[in-house]
Amino acid sequence: MLYAGLDLSRQRLDVHVLDEEGRTVEVSAVRPDADALRTLANRVLRHGGEVSAAIESMTGSRFVHDQLELAGWDVMIAAVALEARRAGSSTFRCARTIPAPAAGSRRHEPGSTL
């Protein structure tokens, strides 16, 4: 099993992949478009094993999620609990990882139960 952390910005996706022992397998950055994501996915899969990844919830993360899942990765979209922000705190109390909704399903709205 490989584990990937994904950091998305407008122009690039930074990727850090670890093996089961926590050793770095690959560090790279790619454009967040279908061709580059497919190439990345295939390159990482060549290291062997399945890939489990997490990406922050933001504009574009659903596209990255879908493209990498099509290429064989298991990708979760991380959502930050905003209760602390709503209460006026400058720090977040917790973070959680939630599965992305299936295509065509109702979207999770902040504050609703999963």
CYANA upper distance limits for C-alpha pairs under 8 A (distance plus 0.5 A):
  1 MET  CA     19 ASP  CA      7.00
  1 MET  CA     20 GLU  CA      6.57
  1 MET  CA     48 GLY  CA      8.26
  1 MET  CA     49 GLY  CA      5.41
  1 MET  CA     50 GLU  CA      5.40
  1 MET  CA     51 VAL  CA      6.43
  1 MET  CA     52 SER  CA      7.86
  2 LEU  CA     17 VAL  CA      7.17
  2 LEU  CA     18 LEU  CA      6.21
  2 LEU  CA     19 ASP  CA      5.18
  2 LEU  CA     20 GLU  CA      6.73
  2 LEU  CA     49 GLY  CA      7.01
  2 LEU  CA     50 GLU  CA      6.52
  2 LEU  CA     51 VAL  CA      5.19
  2 LEU  CA     52 SER  CA      6.69
  3 TYR  CA     17 VAL  CA      6.01
  3 TYR  CA     18 LEU  CA      5.64
  3 TYR  CA     19 ASP  CA      6.79
  3 TYR  CA     20 GLU  CA      8.02
  3 TYR  CA     51 VAL  CA      6.22
  3 TYR  CA     52 SER  CA      5.42
  3 TYR  CA     53 ALA  CA      6.10
  4 ALA  CA     15 VAL  CA      7.11
  4 ALA  CA     16 HIS  CA      6.00
  4 ALA  CA     17 VAL  CA      4.76
  4 ALA  CA     18 LEU  CA      6.82
  4 ALA  CA     51 VAL  CA      7.52
  4 ALA  CA     52 SER  CA      6.71
  4 ALA  CA     53 ALA  CA      4.91
  4 ALA  CA     54 ALA  CA      7.06
  5 GLY  CA     15 VAL  CA      6.32
  5 GLY  CA     16 HIS  CA      5.79
  5 GLY  CA     17 VAL  CA      7.01
  5 GLY  CA     53 ALA  CA      6.28
  5 GLY  CA     54 ALA  CA      5.94
  5 GLY  CA     55 ILE  CA      7.02
  6 LEU  CA     13 LEU  CA      7.08
  6 LEU  CA     14 ASP  CA      6.29
  6 LEU  CA     15 VAL  CA      5.39
  6 LEU  CA     16 HIS  CA      7.31
  6 LEU  CA     53 ALA  CA      7.57
  6 LEU  CA     54 ALA  CA      6.56
  6 LEU  CA     55 ILE  CA      5.36
  6 LEU  CA     56 GLU  CA      7.87
  7 ASP  CA     13 LEU  CA      6.11
  7 ASP  CA     14 ASP  CA      5.54
  7 ASP  CA     15 VAL  CA      7.09
  7 ASP  CA     55 ILE  CA      6.83
  7 ASP  CA     56 GLU  CA      7.33
  8 LEU  CA     12 ARG  CA      6.71
  8 LEU  CA     13 LEU  CA      5.01
  8 LEU  CA     14 ASP  CA      6.93
  8 LEU  CA     32 PRO  CA      8.30
  8 LEU  CA     55 ILE  CA      7.95
  8 LEU  CA     56 GLU  CA      7.92
  8 LEU  CA     60 GLY  CA      8.36
  8 LEU  CA     61 SER  CA      7.66
  9 SER  CA     13 LEU  CA      6.71
 11 GLN  CA     31 ARG  CA      6.52
 11 GLN  CA     32 PRO  CA      7.36
 12 ARG  CA     29 ALA  CA      6.85
 12 ARG  CA     30 VAL  CA      5.95
 12 ARG  CA     31 ARG  CA      4.93
 12 ARG  CA     32 PRO  CA      6.06
 13 LEU  CA     29 ALA  CA      5.90
 13 LEU  CA     30 VAL  CA      5.80
 13 LEU  CA     31 ARG  CA      6.50
 13 LEU  CA     32 PRO  CA      6.24
 14 ASP  CA     27 VAL  CA      8.19
 14 ASP  CA     28 SER  CA      6.48
 14 ASP  CA     29 ALA  CA      4.81
 14 ASP  CA     30 VAL  CA      7.19
 15 VAL  CA     26 GLU  CA      8.23
 15 VAL  CA     27 VAL  CA      6.14
 15 VAL  CA     28 SER  CA      5.77
 15 VAL  CA     29 ALA  CA      6.36
 16 HIS  CA     24 THR  CA      7.79
 16 HIS  CA     25 VAL  CA      8.35
 16 HIS  CA     26 GLU  CA      6.46
 16 HIS  CA     27 VAL  CA      5.07
 16 HIS  CA     28 SER  CA      7.22
 17 VAL  CA     24 THR  CA      6.39
 17 VAL  CA     25 VAL  CA      5.92
 17 VAL  CA     26 GLU  CA      5.62
 17 VAL  CA     27 VAL  CA      6.83
 18 LEU  CA     22 GLY  CA      5.79
 18 LEU  CA     23 ARG  CA      5.78
 18 LEU  CA     24 THR  CA      5.01
 18 LEU  CA     25 VAL  CA      5.77
 18 LEU  CA     26 GLU  CA      7.72
 19 ASP  CA     23 ARG  CA      5.99
 19 ASP  CA     24 THR  CA      7.08
 19 ASP  CA     25 VAL  CA      6.83
 25 VAL  CA     47 HIS  CA      8.34
 26 GLU  CA     44 VAL  CA      8.11
 30 VAL  CA     36 ALA  CA      6.67
 30 VAL  CA     37 LEU  CA      7.75
 30 VAL  CA     40 LEU  CA      8.04
 31 ARG  CA     36 ALA  CA      6.49
 31 ARG  CA     37 LEU  CA      8.01
 32 PRO  CA     36 ALA  CA      7.15
 32 PRO  CA     37 LEU  CA      6.87
 32 PRO  CA     64 VAL  CA      7.26
 33 ASP  CA     37 LEU  CA      6.56
 33 ASP  CA     64 VAL  CA      8.39
 34 ALA  CA     38 ARG  CA      6.59
 34 ALA  CA     67 GLN  CA      6.93
 35 ASP  CA     39 THR  CA      6.74
 36 ALA  CA     40 LEU  CA      6.61
 37 LEU  CA     41 ALA  CA      6.54
 37 LEU  CA     64 VAL  CA      7.89
 37 LEU  CA     67 GLN  CA      7.17
 37 LEU  CA     68 LEU  CA      7.06
 38 ARG  CA     42 ASN  CA      6.71
 38 ARG  CA     67 GLN  CA      7.52
 38 ARG  CA     68 LEU  CA      7.36
 38 ARG  CA     71 ALA  CA      6.79
 39 THR  CA     43 ARG  CA      6.60
 40 LEU  CA     44 VAL  CA      6.69
 41 ALA  CA     45 LEU  CA      6.60
 41 ALA  CA     68 LEU  CA      6.81
 41 ALA  CA     71 ALA  CA      6.63
 41 ALA  CA     72 GLY  CA      8.15
 41 ALA  CA     73 TRP  CA      7.82
 42 ASN  CA     46 ARG  CA      6.89
 42 ASN  CA     71 ALA  CA      7.67
 43 ARG  CA     47 HIS  CA      7.97
 44 VAL  CA     48 GLY  CA      8.30
 45 LEU  CA     49 GLY  CA      7.28
 45 LEU  CA     50 GLU  CA      7.53
 45 LEU  CA     51 VAL  CA      7.62
 50 GLU  CA     72 GLY  CA      8.42
 50 GLU  CA     73 TRP  CA      7.35
 50 GLU  CA     74 ASP  CA      8.42
 51 VAL  CA     72 GLY  CA      8.30
 51 VAL  CA     73 TRP  CA      5.62
 51 VAL  CA     74 ASP  CA      6.60
 52 SER  CA     73 TRP  CA      6.66
 52 SER  CA     74 ASP  CA      5.28
 52 SER  CA     75 VAL  CA      6.38
 52 SER  CA     76 MET  CA      8.41
 53 ALA  CA     73 TRP  CA      7.75
 53 ALA  CA     74 ASP  CA      6.65
 53 ALA  CA     75 VAL  CA      5.15
 53 ALA  CA     76 MET  CA      6.71
 54 ALA  CA     75 VAL  CA      6.09
 54 ALA  CA     76 MET  CA      5.28
 54 ALA  CA     77 ILE  CA      6.24
 54 ALA  CA     78 ALA  CA      6.86
 54 ALA  CA     97 THR  CA      8.30
 55 ILE  CA     61 SER  CA      7.23
 55 ILE  CA     65 HIS  CA      8.22
 55 ILE  CA     75 VAL  CA      7.86
 55 ILE  CA     76 MET  CA      6.92
 55 ILE  CA     77 ILE  CA      5.55
 55 ILE  CA     78 ALA  CA      6.34
 56 GLU  CA     61 SER  CA      7.40
 56 GLU  CA     77 ILE  CA      6.23
 56 GLU  CA     78 ALA  CA      5.33
 56 GLU  CA     79 ALA  CA      7.09
 57 SER  CA     61 SER  CA      6.47
 57 SER  CA     62 ARG  CA      8.42
 57 SER  CA     77 ILE  CA      6.13
 57 SER  CA     78 ALA  CA      6.06
 57 SER  CA     79 ALA  CA      6.08
 60 GLY  CA     64 VAL  CA      6.99
 61 SER  CA     65 HIS  CA      6.46
 61 SER  CA     77 ILE  CA      7.90
 62 ARG  CA     66 ASP  CA      6.61
 62 ARG  CA     77 ILE  CA      8.34
 62 ARG  CA    100 ALA  CA      8.23
 63 PHE  CA     67 GLN  CA      6.69
 64 VAL  CA     68 LEU  CA      6.65
 65 HIS  CA     69 GLU  CA      6.55
 65 HIS  CA     75 VAL  CA      6.35
 65 HIS  CA     76 MET  CA      7.92
 65 HIS  CA     77 ILE  CA      7.99
 66 ASP  CA     70 LEU  CA      6.63
 67 GLN  CA     71 ALA  CA      6.95
 68 LEU  CA     72 GLY  CA      6.99
 68 LEU  CA     73 TRP  CA      5.98
 68 LEU  CA     74 ASP  CA      8.17
 68 LEU  CA     75 VAL  CA      7.68
 69 GLU  CA     73 TRP  CA      5.22
 69 GLU  CA     74 ASP  CA      6.31
 69 GLU  CA     75 VAL  CA      6.90
 75 VAL  CA     99 PRO  CA      8.44
 76 MET  CA     97 THR  CA      7.05
 76 MET  CA     98 ILE  CA      6.80
 76 MET  CA     99 PRO  CA      5.67
 76 MET  CA    100 ALA  CA      6.78
 77 ILE  CA     97 THR  CA      6.68
 77 ILE  CA     98 ILE  CA      6.42
 77 ILE  CA     99 PRO  CA      6.59
 77 ILE  CA    100 ALA  CA      6.35
 78 ALA  CA     95 ALA  CA      8.00
 78 ALA  CA     96 ARG  CA      6.58
 78 ALA  CA     97 THR  CA      4.71
 78 ALA  CA     98 ILE  CA      6.39
 79 ALA  CA     95 ALA  CA      6.93
 79 ALA  CA     96 ARG  CA      6.26
 79 ALA  CA     97 THR  CA      6.36
 79 ALA  CA     98 ILE  CA      7.19
 80 VAL  CA     92 PHE  CA      8.13
 80 VAL  CA     94 CYS  CA      7.24
 80 VAL  CA     95 ALA  CA      5.02
 80 VAL  CA     96 ARG  CA      6.64
 81 ALA  CA     92 PHE  CA      7.45
 81 ALA  CA     93 ARG  CA      7.56
 81 ALA  CA     94 CYS  CA      6.34
 81 ALA  CA     95 ALA  CA      6.09
 81 ALA  CA     96 ARG  CA      7.59
 82 LEU  CA     86 ARG  CA      6.70
 82 LEU  CA     92 PHE  CA      7.02
 82 LEU  CA     93 ARG  CA      8.28
 83 GLU  CA     87 ALA  CA      6.65
 83 GLU  CA     92 PHE  CA      7.99
 83 GLU  CA     93 ARG  CA      7.81
 84 ALA  CA     88 GLY  CA      6.86
 84 ALA  CA     89 SER  CA      5.63
 84 ALA  CA     90 SER  CA      7.74
 84 ALA  CA     91 THR  CA      6.93
 84 ALA  CA     92 PHE  CA      5.79
 84 ALA  CA     93 ARG  CA      6.29
 85 ARG  CA     89 SER  CA      5.61
 85 ARG  CA     90 SER  CA      6.65
 85 ARG  CA     91 THR  CA      7.40
 85 ARG  CA     92 PHE  CA      7.04
101 PRO  CA    105 SER  CA      6.69
101 PRO  CA    106 ARG  CA      7.79
101 PRO  CA    107 ARG  CA      7.00
101 PRO  CA    108 HIS  CA      8.06
108 HIS  CA    112 SER  CA      7.51
108 HIS  CA    114 LEU  CA      7.55
